[in-house]
Amino acid sequence: MWQTFLSSLFPLRCFGCGLIIPSHQKYLCEKCLGRMPYTHWRLDSENCMYEKINSLVNIESASALLFFDKDNLTQKLIHFLKYKNYPELGAWMADLWFENNKNQIFLKDIKSVVPVPIHRKRLKLRGYNQVVPCAQRLAHLLNCEYNDSTLERTLHKKSQTMLNKFDRIAKMKNTFTRINNHSSHYLIVDDVFTTGSTIVSCAEELLKNPQSKVSVFTLAIA
């Protein structure tokens, strides 16, 4: 009764188009859900994201769920995820990706899921790390370790949107520190892949142990 009353006062709205949606639906109306810009990439070495990262640091596989572009549906979802206090949106997106990748051979070798850490200053300001629920959900789905204690972000960087690829990579040097020397096959999880500077920096730290391997998953790729 109270839920019905509250729903009438504060109806759920689609993150894409703003239309009111039924209480049983999550985040998007049926129309917007049907126009999600999926990459349809498997977690493997046969996509451009893998090629971009692997040209800079040796990884095993890579995948992204959605294509990100200015003003497209993905940008709206990421905006809600990062700035509107909807971190659980990442777990929902992890479910969407896993449903189409659960039988991929590369997944069977993943032993530890690592969210890209944010600096404590940004964590205090935002109140949460937006990729944590996604990483936790993937660890559950893969039946492997969730690991947020191996990498630490030790330098706080200002926005790098105006820098080119090589300047970004140079700026990201020594941004992350490896806290322990455990070996594993790590799946690094981030929200949006742009130049790859953040992913490369994280991977370099994890691969300081020569027995370790790295794969990458992001919710979107620009």
MDAnalysis code that builds the backbone (N, CA, C; Angstrom):
import MDAnalysis as mda
import numpy as np

u = mda.Universe.empty(666, n_residues=222, atom_resindex=np.repeat(np.arange(222), 3), trajectory=True)
u.add_TopologyAttr("name", ["N", "CA", "C"] * 222)
u.add_TopologyAttr("resid", np.arange(1, 223))
u.add_TopologyAttr("resname", ["MET", "TRP", "GLN", "THR", "PHE", "LEU", "SER", "SER", "LEU", "PHE", "PRO", "LEU", "ARG", "CYS", "PHE", "GLY", "CYS", "GLY", "LEU", "ILE", "ILE", "PRO", "SER", "HIS", "GLN", "LYS", "TYR", "LEU", "CYS", "GLU", "LYS", "CYS", "LEU", "GLY", "ARG", "MET", "PRO", "TYR", "THR", "HIS", "TRP", "ARG", "LEU", "ASP", "SER", "GLU", "ASN", "CYS", "MET", "TYR", "GLU", "LYS", "ILE", "ASN", "SER", "LEU", "VAL", "ASN", "ILE", "GLU", "SER", "ALA", "SER", "ALA", "LEU", "LEU", "PHE", "PHE", "ASP", "LYS", "ASP", "ASN", "LEU", "THR", "GLN", "LYS", "LEU", "ILE", "HIS", "PHE", "LEU", "LYS", "TYR", "LYS", "ASN", "TYR", "PRO", "GLU", "LEU", "GLY", "ALA", "TRP", "MET", "ALA", "ASP", "LEU", "TRP", "PHE", "GLU", "ASN", "ASN", "LYS", "ASN", "GLN", "ILE", "PHE", "LEU", "LYS", "ASP", "ILE", "LYS", "SER", "VAL", "VAL", "PRO", "VAL", "PRO", "ILE", "HIS", "ARG", "LYS", "ARG", "LEU", "LYS", "LEU", "ARG", "GLY", "TYR", "ASN", "GLN", "VAL", "VAL", "PRO", "CYS", "ALA", "GLN", "ARG", "LEU", "ALA", "HIS", "LEU", "LEU", "ASN", "CYS", "GLU", "TYR", "ASN", "ASP", "SER", "THR", "LEU", "GLU", "ARG", "THR", "LEU", "HIS", "LYS", "LYS", "SER", "GLN", "THR", "MET", "LEU", "ASN", "LYS", "PHE", "ASP", "ARG", "ILE", "ALA", "LYS", "MET", "LYS", "ASN", "THR", "PHE", "THR", "ARG", "ILE", "ASN", "ASN", "HIS", "SER", "SER", "HIS", "TYR", "LEU", "ILE", "VAL", "ASP", "ASP", "VAL", "PHE", "THR", "THR", "GLY", "SER", "THR", "ILE", "VAL", "SER", "CYS", "ALA", "GLU", "GLU", "LEU", "LEU", "LYS", "ASN", "PRO", "GLN", "SER", "LYS", "VAL", "SER", "VAL", "PHE", "THR", "LEU", "ALA", "ILE", "ALA"])
u.atoms.positions = np.array([
    [0.832, -1.206, 0.000],
    [0.000, 0.000, 0.000],
    [0.869, 1.259, 0.000],
    [1.823, 1.288, 0.943],
    [2.707, 2.458, 1.008],
    [3.559, 2.565, -0.245],
    [4.002, 1.405, -0.782],
    [4.807, 1.435, -2.002],
    [4.023, 2.004, -3.172],
    [2.734, 1.627, -3.238],
    [1.872, 2.156, -4.299],
    [1.694, 3.662, -4.149],
    [1.507, 4.097, -2.904],
    [1.341, 5.529, -2.641],
    [2.602, 6.314, -3.007],
    [3.774, 5.782, -2.582],
    [5.034, 6.457, -2.894],
    [5.311, 6.461, -4.390],
    [4.953, 5.354, -5.066],
    [5.168, 5.275, -6.515],
    [4.344, 6.320, -7.254],
    [3.157, 6.622, -6.696],
    [2.318, 7.640, -7.341],
    [2.891, 9.041, -7.141],
    [3.572, 9.248, -5.993],
    [4.173, 10.549, -5.717],
    [5.523, 10.702, -6.410],
    [6.313, 9.609, -6.400],
    [7.659, 9.633, -6.974],
    [7.811, 8.473, -7.954],
    [7.193, 8.569, -9.108],
    [7.246, 7.459, -10.066],
    [8.662, 7.236, -10.602],
    [8.972, 5.971, -10.898],
    [10.256, 5.651, -11.512],
    [10.273, 6.149, -12.945],
    [11.388, 6.735, -13.328],
    [11.511, 7.246, -14.684],
    [12.706, 6.623, -15.389],
    [12.543, 6.416, -16.663],
    [13.602, 5.845, -17.484],
    [14.810, 6.774, -17.508],
    [15.991, 6.219, -17.269],
    [17.215, 7.019, -17.304],
    [17.534, 7.516, -18.712],
    [16.950, 6.882, -19.702],
    [17.238, 7.275, -21.075],
    [16.370, 8.393, -21.583],
    [15.037, 8.197, -21.495],
    [14.113, 9.159, -22.100],
    [13.266, 9.917, -21.081],
    [13.264, 9.472, -19.827],
    [12.517, 10.169, -18.793],
    [11.080, 9.741, -18.635],
    [10.611, 8.799, -19.436],
    [9.241, 8.330, -19.314],
    [9.060, 7.522, -18.023],
    [7.845, 7.557, -17.468],
    [7.541, 6.765, -16.283],
    [7.548, 5.280, -16.648],
    [8.185, 4.461, -15.812],
    [8.271, 3.027, -16.060],
    [7.656, 2.265, -14.886],
    [7.196, 1.038, -15.103],
    [6.618, 0.231, -14.020],
    [7.650, -0.044, -12.933],
    [7.174, -0.297, -11.734],
    [8.066, -0.498, -10.590],
    [8.922, -1.744, -10.731],
    [8.473, -2.724, -11.545],
    [9.252, -3.957, -11.687],
    [10.405, -3.815, -12.677],
    [10.413, -2.731, -13.467],
    [11.490, -2.529, -14.418],
    [12.662, -1.816, -13.747],
    [13.841, -1.999, -14.334],
    [15.036, -1.384, -13.773],
    [15.635, -0.381, -14.751],
    [15.638, 0.866, -14.366],
    [16.447, 1.912, -14.983],
    [15.983, 2.370, -16.371],
    [15.572, 1.451, -17.248],
    [15.231, 1.814, -18.623],
    [13.865, 1.290, -19.023],
    [13.185, 2.056, -19.882],
    [11.942, 1.567, -20.478],
    [12.279, 0.525, -21.541],
    [11.268, -0.179, -22.015],
    [11.505, -1.239, -22.998],
    [12.129, -0.684, -24.283],
    [11.702, 0.503, -24.693],
    [12.223, 1.088, -25.925],
    [13.710, 1.402, -25.791],
    [14.097, 2.039, -24.682],
    [15.508, 2.381, -24.484],
    [16.350, 1.133, -24.271],
    [15.798, 0.160, -23.563],
    [16.518, -1.090, -23.368],
    [16.814, -1.754, -24.709],
    [15.903, -1.612, -25.645],
    [16.090, -2.209, -26.959],
    [17.084, -1.473, -27.834],
    [17.452, -0.252, -27.468],
    [18.418, 0.490, -28.280],
    [19.756, 0.693, -27.558],
    [20.038, -0.173, -26.610],
    [21.343, -0.122, -25.938],
    [22.449, -0.369, -26.968],
    [23.478, 0.490, -27.015],
    [24.535, 0.338, -28.024],
    [25.601, -0.693, -27.608],
    [25.207, -1.954, -27.612],
    [26.121, -3.018, -27.206],
    [27.292, -3.152, -28.175],
    [28.461, -3.473, -27.633],
    [29.607, -3.790, -28.494],
    [29.506, -5.214, -29.023],
    [28.879, -6.097, -28.248],
    [28.813, -7.529, -28.552],
    [30.204, -8.162, -28.587],
    [31.131, -7.561, -27.835],
    [32.484, -8.120, -27.755],
    [32.564, -9.181, -26.677],
    [33.147, -10.301, -27.017],
    [33.453, -11.309, -26.020],
    [34.714, -10.891, -25.259],
    [34.932, -11.519, -24.122],
    [36.184, -11.290, -23.396],
    [37.247, -12.139, -24.081],
    [37.974, -11.523, -25.015],
    [38.979, -12.257, -25.760],
    [40.024, -11.295, -26.310],
    [40.768, -11.730, -27.291],
    [41.833, -10.897, -27.876],
    [41.496, -10.511, -29.311],
    [40.186, -10.452, -29.624],
    [39.765, -10.209, -31.003],
    [38.988, -8.911, -31.142],
    [39.353, -7.872, -30.384],
    [38.661, -6.592, -30.523],
    [39.669, -5.451, -30.403],
    [39.248, -4.255, -30.809],
    [40.173, -3.114, -30.861],
    [40.603, -2.651, -29.480],
    [39.762, -2.872, -28.463],
    [40.141, -2.495, -27.103],
    [41.341, -3.314, -26.650],
    [41.293, -4.600, -26.893],
    [42.439, -5.452, -26.568],
    [43.688, -4.974, -27.301],
    [43.558, -4.687, -28.574],
    [44.709, -4.269, -29.375],
    [45.320, -2.981, -28.846],
    [44.482, -2.025, -28.449],
    [44.983, -0.748, -27.936],
    [45.756, -0.937, -26.636],
    [45.192, -1.733, -25.737],
    [45.852, -1.940, -24.450],
    [47.110, -2.775, -24.620],
    [46.999, -3.843, -25.403],
    [48.109, -4.770, -25.543],
    [49.305, -4.156, -26.266],
    [49.080, -3.072, -26.983],
    [50.199, -2.372, -27.630],
    [51.054, -1.628, -26.604],
    [50.521, -1.467, -25.391],
    [51.219, -0.724, -24.343],
    [51.622, -1.592, -23.162],
    [50.831, -2.630, -22.875],
    [51.141, -3.535, -21.775],
    [50.520, -4.893, -22.108],
    [51.179, -5.949, -21.733],
    [50.752, -7.289, -22.116],
    [49.542, -7.757, -21.300],
    [48.405, -7.948, -21.971],
    [47.211, -8.453, -21.292],
    [46.728, -9.720, -22.006],
    [45.793, -10.408, -21.340],
    [45.282, -11.662, -21.881],
    [44.033, -11.453, -22.740],
    [43.138, -10.595, -22.295],
    [41.859, -10.409, -22.975],
    [41.227, -9.099, -22.526],
    [40.212, -8.659, -23.272],
    [39.532, -7.400, -22.930],
    [38.126, -7.402, -23.506],
    [37.239, -6.644, -22.855],
    [35.877, -6.498, -23.352],
    [35.249, -5.246, -22.764],
    [34.261, -4.711, -23.471],
    [33.447, -3.601, -22.971],
    [31.995, -3.915, -23.306],
    [31.084, -3.456, -22.461],
    [29.668, -3.743, -22.674],
    [29.046, -2.853, -23.738],
    [29.286, -1.527, -23.647],
    [28.584, -0.565, -24.483],
    [29.537, 0.405, -25.172],
    [29.087, 0.936, -26.297],
    [29.784, 2.048, -26.931],
    [29.324, 3.356, -26.280],
    [30.297, 4.234, -26.005],
    [30.027, 5.519, -25.360],
    [30.245, 6.628, -26.375],
    [29.251, 7.509, -26.488],
    [29.383, 8.661, -27.367],
    [28.660, 9.839, -26.735],
    [28.975, 11.034, -27.175],
    [28.370, 12.226, -26.614],
    [26.862, 12.186, -26.789],
    [26.154, 12.350, -25.669],
    [24.694, 12.429, -25.627],
    [23.986, 11.116, -25.973],
    [24.723, 10.011, -26.073],
    [24.012, 8.763, -26.343],
    [23.519, 8.137, -25.041],
    [22.820, 7.023, -25.137],
    [22.220, 6.384, -23.976],
    [23.276, 5.968, -22.957],
    [24.413, 5.500, -23.443],
    [25.490, 5.083, -22.534],
    [25.967, 6.244, -21.678],
    [26.132, 7.406, -22.278],
    [26.576, 8.570, -21.509],
    [25.592, 8.878, -20.384],
    [24.309, 8.754, -20.654],
    [23.301, 9.009, -19.622],
    [23.409, 7.999, -18.483],
    [23.603, 6.729, -18.827],
    [23.739, 5.698, -17.803],
    [24.976, 5.933, -16.938],
    [26.098, 6.257, -17.575],
    [27.334, 6.502, -16.833],
    [27.193, 7.740, -15.947],
    [26.456, 8.734, -16.417],
    [26.230, 9.936, -15.612],
    [25.460, 9.596, -14.330],
    [24.424, 8.794, -14.453],
    [23.685, 8.363, -13.266],
    [24.565, 7.521, -12.348],
    [25.374, 6.681, -12.940],
    [26.273, 5.810, -12.171],
    [27.271, 6.621, -11.348],
    [27.885, 7.626, -11.959],
    [28.981, 8.347, -11.323],
    [28.539, 9.529, -10.474],
    [27.492, 10.220, -10.897],
    [27.190, 11.505, -10.282],
    [25.809, 11.604, -9.632],
    [24.958, 10.610, -9.839],
    [23.587, 10.681, -9.300],
    [23.333, 9.628, -8.224],
    [24.420, 9.052, -7.706],
    [24.328, 8.109, -6.591],
    [23.546, 6.842, -6.951],
    [23.869, 6.288, -8.123],
    [23.290, 5.013, -8.537],
    [24.402, 3.996, -8.819],
    [25.282, 3.716, -7.855],
    [26.357, 2.757, -8.116],
    [25.845, 1.357, -8.414],
    [24.625, 1.018, -7.913],
    [24.063, -0.311, -8.161],
    [23.754, -0.536, -9.638],
    [23.699, 0.547, -10.406],
    [23.517, 0.432, -11.851],
    [24.635, -0.399, -12.475],
    [25.831, -0.301, -11.913],
    [26.958, -1.072, -12.425],
    [26.769, -2.570, -12.277],
    [26.145, -2.998, -11.173],
    [25.870, -4.417, -10.966],
    [24.869, -4.932, -11.999],
    [23.857, -4.122, -12.299],
    [22.877, -4.477, -13.329],
    [23.547, -4.623, -14.695],
    [24.455, -3.706, -15.004],
    [25.167, -3.772, -16.281],
    [26.113, -4.974, -16.327],
    [26.685, -5.334, -15.181],
    [27.525, -6.535, -15.112],
    [26.707, -7.776, -15.449],
    [25.463, -7.828, -14.964],
    [24.579, -8.955, -15.280],
    [24.308, -9.043, -16.780],
    [24.066, -7.892, -17.410],
    [23.802, -7.876, -18.851],
    [24.987, -8.432, -19.626],
    [26.183, -7.999, -19.237],
    [27.386, -8.456, -19.944],
    [27.641, -9.939, -19.709],
    [27.507, -10.374, -18.467],
    [27.821, -11.761, -18.137],
    [26.883, -12.732, -18.846],
    [25.628, -12.356, -18.994],
    [24.662, -13.238, -19.631],
    [25.109, -13.636, -21.036],
    [25.805, -12.726, -21.724],
    [26.268, -13.009, -23.088],
    [27.706, -13.485, -23.148],
    [28.365, -13.603, -22.003],
    [29.779, -14.002, -21.994],
    [30.076, -15.181, -21.078],
    [29.067, -15.699, -20.397],
    [29.313, -16.684, -19.337],
    [29.976, -17.964, -19.820],
    [29.893, -18.262, -21.109],
    [30.496, -19.488, -21.622],
    [31.853, -19.253, -22.292],
    [32.371, -18.023, -22.195],
    [33.649, -17.727, -22.835],
    [34.810, -18.358, -22.074],
    [35.743, -18.927, -22.803],
    [36.838, -19.680, -22.188],
    [37.744, -18.798, -21.341],
    [37.917, -17.534, -21.727],
    [38.801, -16.649, -20.977],
    [38.285, -16.399, -19.554],
    [36.971, -16.443, -19.381],
    [36.394, -16.193, -18.060],
    [36.799, -17.260, -17.049],
    [36.993, -18.465, -17.530],
    [37.275, -19.587, -16.626],
    [38.630, -19.454, -15.950],
    [39.510, -18.619, -16.501],
    [40.852, -18.473, -15.938],
    [40.966, -17.298, -14.969],
    [39.916, -16.443, -14.902],
    [39.946, -15.289, -13.997],
    [39.899, -15.770, -12.550],
    [40.810, -15.246, -11.743],
    [40.867, -15.656, -10.342],
    [40.543, -14.514, -9.374],
    [40.669, -13.272, -9.824],
    [40.502, -12.139, -8.920],
    [39.991, -10.918, -9.692],
    [38.921, -10.299, -9.188],
    [38.340, -9.109, -9.831],
    [38.761, -7.866, -9.054],
    [39.369, -6.921, -9.765],
    [39.942, -5.725, -9.135],
    [39.274, -4.464, -9.687],
    [38.564, -3.701, -8.865],
    [38.030, -2.418, -9.331],
    [39.147, -1.377, -9.399],
    [39.118, -0.530, -10.413],
    [40.078, 0.565, -10.463],
    [39.818, 1.467, -9.255],
    [40.812, 1.655, -8.391],
    [40.572, 2.458, -7.181],
    [40.509, 3.951, -7.489],
    [39.754, 4.678, -6.679],
    [39.764, 6.137, -6.777],
    [40.485, 6.683, -5.549],
    [41.001, 7.896, -5.669],
    [41.753, 8.495, -4.566],
    [40.813, 8.810, -3.403],
    [41.353, 8.761, -2.201],
    [40.531, 8.981, -1.003],
    [39.860, 10.362, -1.008],
    [40.479, 11.357, -1.640],
    [39.852, 12.681, -1.717],
    [38.580, 12.625, -2.555],
    [38.658, 11.933, -3.701],
    [37.481, 11.811, -4.548],
    [36.435, 10.912, -3.907],
    [36.897, 9.877, -3.213],
    [35.977, 8.990, -2.513],
    [35.195, 9.764, -1.449],
    [35.875, 10.629, -0.734],
    [35.216, 11.442, 0.290],
    [34.217, 12.400, -0.341],
    [34.573, 12.972, -1.483],
    [33.704, 13.936, -2.154],
    [32.468, 13.259, -2.745],
    [32.671, 12.122, -3.433],
    [31.569, 11.438, -4.110],
    [30.816, 10.519, -3.165],
    [31.530, 9.921, -2.216],
    [30.903, 9.017, -1.263],
    [30.961, 7.556, -1.646],
    [31.370, 7.256, -2.856],
    [31.463, 5.870, -3.304],
    [32.354, 5.773, -4.536],
    [32.907, 4.578, -4.750],
    [33.631, 4.265, -5.978],
    [32.632, 3.605, -6.920],
    [32.349, 4.251, -8.033],
    [31.252, 3.828, -8.896],
    [31.440, 2.457, -9.524],
    [32.669, 1.934, -9.593],
    [32.873, 0.633, -10.242],
    [32.830, -0.539, -9.264],
    [32.774, -0.258, -7.959],
    [32.810, -1.335, -6.960],
    [31.631, -2.299, -7.085],
    [30.365, -1.835, -7.153],
    [29.273, -2.797, -7.275],
    [29.376, -3.676, -8.520],
    [29.843, -3.118, -9.613],
    [30.048, -3.900, -10.837],
    [31.095, -4.977, -10.599],
    [32.221, -4.605, -10.016],
    [33.303, -5.554, -9.757],
    [32.860, -6.638, -8.771],
    [32.135, -6.242, -7.746],
    [31.647, -7.221, -6.766],
    [30.680, -8.205, -7.412],
    [29.808, -7.694, -8.263],
    [28.858, -8.574, -8.935],
    [29.578, -9.545, -9.875],
    [30.562, -9.066, -10.601],
    [31.308, -9.944, -11.496],
    [32.056, -11.024, -10.716],
    [32.625, -10.659, -9.583],
    [33.315, -11.649, -8.754],
    [32.339, -12.737, -8.312],
    [31.129, -12.330, -7.952],
    [30.101, -13.304, -7.560],
    [29.724, -14.204, -8.735],
    [29.487, -13.608, -9.895],
    [29.081, -14.370, -11.067],
    [30.176, -15.330, -11.535],
    [31.438, -14.907, -11.371],
    [32.576, -15.730, -11.795],
    [33.028, -16.695, -10.707],
    [32.405, -16.563, -9.539],
    [32.770, -17.417, -8.409],
    [34.265, -17.318, -8.100],
    [34.749, -16.086, -8.052],
    [36.167, -15.861, -7.764],
    [36.317, -14.739, -6.726],
    [37.535, -14.381, -6.425],
    [37.832, -13.398, -5.379],
    [37.518, -11.976, -5.833],
    [36.894, -11.209, -4.947],
    [36.801, -9.763, -5.138],
    [37.965, -9.140, -4.386],
    [38.775, -8.349, -5.072],
    [40.029, -7.886, -4.488],
    [40.148, -6.368, -4.605],
    [39.951, -5.673, -3.486],
    [40.146, -4.221, -3.474],
    [41.308, -3.828, -2.565],
    [42.183, -4.800, -2.301],
    [43.294, -4.545, -1.376],
    [44.665, -4.748, -2.011],
    [44.716, -4.866, -3.322],
    [46.004, -5.034, -3.997],
    [46.503, -3.736, -4.607],
    [45.570, -2.942, -5.156],
    [45.936, -1.654, -5.764],
    [45.421, -0.493, -4.930],
    [46.238, 0.542, -4.832],
    [45.827, 1.774, -4.164],
    [46.166, 2.958, -5.068],
    [45.241, 3.901, -5.151],
    [45.503, 5.128, -5.916],
    [46.172, 6.118, -4.976],
    [47.431, 6.394, -5.227],
    [48.208, 7.222, -4.308],
    [48.326, 8.667, -4.747],
    [48.018, 8.955, -6.009],
    [48.066, 10.326, -6.507],
    [46.690, 10.745, -6.983],
    [46.301, 11.959, -6.629],
    [45.010, 12.495, -7.042],
    [45.226, 13.367, -8.269],
    [44.621, 12.959, -9.392],
    [44.800, 13.688, -10.648],
    [43.586, 14.540, -10.966],
    [43.844, 15.724, -11.502],
    [42.759, 16.551, -12.006],
    [42.276, 15.969, -13.331],
    [41.155, 16.477, -13.838],
    [40.587, 15.986, -15.087],
    [41.629, 16.051, -16.205],
    [41.656, 14.975, -17.013],
    [42.619, 14.898, -18.097],
    [41.936, 14.898, -19.464],
    [40.713, 15.387, -19.523],
    [39.943, 15.302, -20.761],
    [40.558, 16.107, -21.900],
    [41.374, 17.101, -21.588],
    [41.959, 17.933, -22.635],
    [43.329, 17.427, -23.092],
    [43.819, 16.358, -22.480],
    [45.127, 15.813, -22.836],
    [44.988, 14.750, -23.911],
    [46.040, 14.616, -24.738],
    [46.000, 13.545, -25.718],
    [46.413, 12.226, -25.075],
    [46.366, 11.158, -25.869],
    [46.605, 9.812, -25.354],
    [47.949, 9.689, -24.661],
    [49.014, 10.156, -25.303],
    [50.354, 9.947, -24.753],
    [50.605, 10.817, -23.522],
    [50.023, 12.024, -23.501],
    [50.143, 12.875, -22.314],
    [49.403, 12.258, -21.138],
    [48.246, 11.653, -21.417],
    [47.487, 11.005, -20.346],
    [48.280, 9.847, -19.745],
    [48.866, 9.035, -20.599],
    [49.630, 7.884, -20.114],
    [50.810, 8.343, -19.277],
    [51.489, 9.399, -19.737],
    [52.625, 9.936, -18.978],
    [52.163, 10.470, -17.621],
    [51.000, 11.148, -17.600],
    [50.491, 11.715, -16.352],
    [50.082, 10.636, -15.353],
    [49.684, 9.471, -15.879],
    [49.201, 8.404, -15.004],
    [50.324, 7.575, -14.392],
    [51.554, 7.787, -14.829],
    [52.680, 7.043, -14.275],
    [52.750, 7.244, -12.760],
    [52.923, 6.140, -12.056],
    [53.069, 6.154, -10.589],
    [51.819, 6.640, -9.858],
    [50.670, 6.613, -10.539],
    [49.427, 6.997, -9.892],
    [48.931, 5.908, -8.950],
    [49.176, 4.645, -9.327],
    [48.736, 3.504, -8.531],
    [49.927, 2.790, -7.904],
    [49.688, 2.210, -6.740],
    [50.725, 1.458, -6.036],
    [50.196, 0.077, -5.697],
    [51.015, -0.925, -5.943],
    [50.651, -2.290, -5.578],
    [50.979, -2.506, -4.109],
    [49.994, -2.974, -3.338],
    [50.148, -3.098, -1.894],
    [50.762, -4.439, -1.502],
    [50.461, -5.480, -2.272],
    [51.046, -6.794, -1.975],
    [51.602, -7.403, -3.258],
    [52.230, -8.534, -3.143],
    [52.881, -9.143, -4.296],
    [52.256, -10.485, -4.658],
    [50.973, -10.647, -4.361],
    [50.296, -11.900, -4.697],
    [50.183, -12.051, -6.213],
    [50.255, -13.274, -6.682],
    [50.086, -13.535, -8.114],
    [48.674, -14.029, -8.375],
    [48.126, -13.673, -9.519],
    [46.776, -14.098, -9.876],
    [46.524, -13.747, -11.338],
    [45.392, -14.200, -11.853],
    [44.894, -13.664, -13.117],
    [43.819, -12.658, -12.748],
    [44.161, -11.374, -12.861],
    [43.293, -10.289, -12.421],
    [42.394, -9.811, -13.564],
    [41.145, -9.546, -13.233],
    [40.245, -8.852, -14.145],
    [40.080, -7.433, -13.626],
    [40.676, -6.462, -14.313],
    [40.546, -5.057, -13.936],
    [39.202, -4.540, -14.439],
    [38.450, -3.857, -13.568],
    [37.128, -3.346, -13.927],
    [37.111, -1.828, -13.798],
    [36.646, -1.160, -14.865],
    [36.524, 0.300, -14.850],
    [35.221, 0.690, -15.533],
    [34.882, 1.991, -15.467],
    [33.618, 2.414, -16.067],
    [33.750, 2.694, -17.567],
    [34.607, 3.657, -17.959],
    [34.714, 4.027, -19.367],
    [36.158, 3.937, -19.832],
    [36.373, 3.277, -20.943],
    [37.695, 3.203, -21.573],
    [37.788, 4.318, -22.611],
    [38.788, 5.191, -22.434],
    [39.013, 6.254, -23.423],
    [40.381, 6.025, -24.079],
    [41.436, 6.582, -23.515],
    [42.775, 6.349, -24.066],
    [43.405, 5.082, -23.512],
    [42.906, 4.612, -22.387],
    [43.488, 3.426, -21.761],
    [44.560, 3.736, -20.747],
    [44.797, 5.011, -20.457],
    [45.897, 5.378, -19.566],
    [45.717, 4.812, -18.161],
    [44.501, 4.852, -17.644],
    [44.239, 4.327, -16.305],
    [44.434, 2.818, -16.268],
    [43.871, 2.125, -17.241],
    [43.989, 0.666, -17.309],
    [45.444, 0.242, -17.432],
    [46.192, 0.923, -18.280],
    [47.606, 0.581, -18.485],
    [48.387, 0.747, -17.189],
    [48.135, 1.843, -16.486],
    [48.837, 2.098, -15.234],
    [48.535, 1.013, -14.202],
    [47.265, 0.618, -14.100],
    [46.886, -0.457, -13.170],
    [47.526, -1.783, -13.574],
    [47.464, -2.088, -14.852],
    [48.009, -3.362, -15.334],
    [49.510, -3.448, -15.087],
    [50.213, -2.351, -15.311],
    [51.660, -2.347, -15.084],
    [51.994, -2.681, -13.637],
    [51.214, -2.155, -12.709],
    [51.441, -2.450, -11.295],
    [51.174, -3.920, -10.978],
    [50.071, -4.436, -11.474],
    [49.725, -5.826, -11.201],
    [50.726, -6.795, -11.823],
    [51.279, -6.425, -12.963],
    [52.209, -7.304, -13.674],
    [53.642, -7.192, -13.169],
    [53.854, -6.398, -12.128],
    [55.179, -6.377, -11.510],
    [55.513, -7.735, -10.904],
    [54.476, -8.500, -10.587],
    [54.683, -9.906, -10.258],
    [54.652, -10.686, -11.574],
    [55.770, -11.268, -12.002],
    [55.830, -11.921, -13.311],
    [54.932, -13.145, -13.438],
    [54.405, -13.634, -12.306],
    [53.504, -14.785, -12.348],
    [52.043, -14.369, -12.559],
    [51.794, -13.088, -12.583],
    [50.421, -12.592, -12.716],
    [50.035, -12.389, -14.179],
    [48.727, -12.399, -14.424],
    [48.151, -12.094, -15.728],
    [47.021, -11.080, -15.525],
    [46.700, -10.354, -16.583],
    [45.677, -9.300, -16.487],
    [44.717, -9.384, -17.671],
    [43.433, -9.293, -17.372],
    [42.396, -9.065, -18.373],
    [41.630, -7.809, -17.958],
    [40.815, -7.284, -18.865],
    [40.165, -5.984, -18.628],
    [38.703, -6.025, -19.031],
    [37.849, -5.450, -18.186],
    [36.443, -5.230, -18.538],
    [36.058, -3.811, -18.167],
    [35.393, -3.118, -19.091],
    [34.838, -1.803, -18.785],
    [33.373, -1.776, -19.205],
    [32.600, -0.953, -18.517],
    [31.189, -0.836, -18.835],
    [30.979, -0.197, -20.201],
    [31.925, 0.656, -20.617],
    [31.768, 1.339, -21.894],
    [33.132, 1.661, -22.503],
    [33.112, 1.889, -23.810],
    [34.323, 2.328, -24.513],
    [33.957, 3.510, -25.392],
    [34.750, 4.575, -25.299],
    [34.505, 5.779, -26.083],
    [35.124, 5.643, -27.470],
])
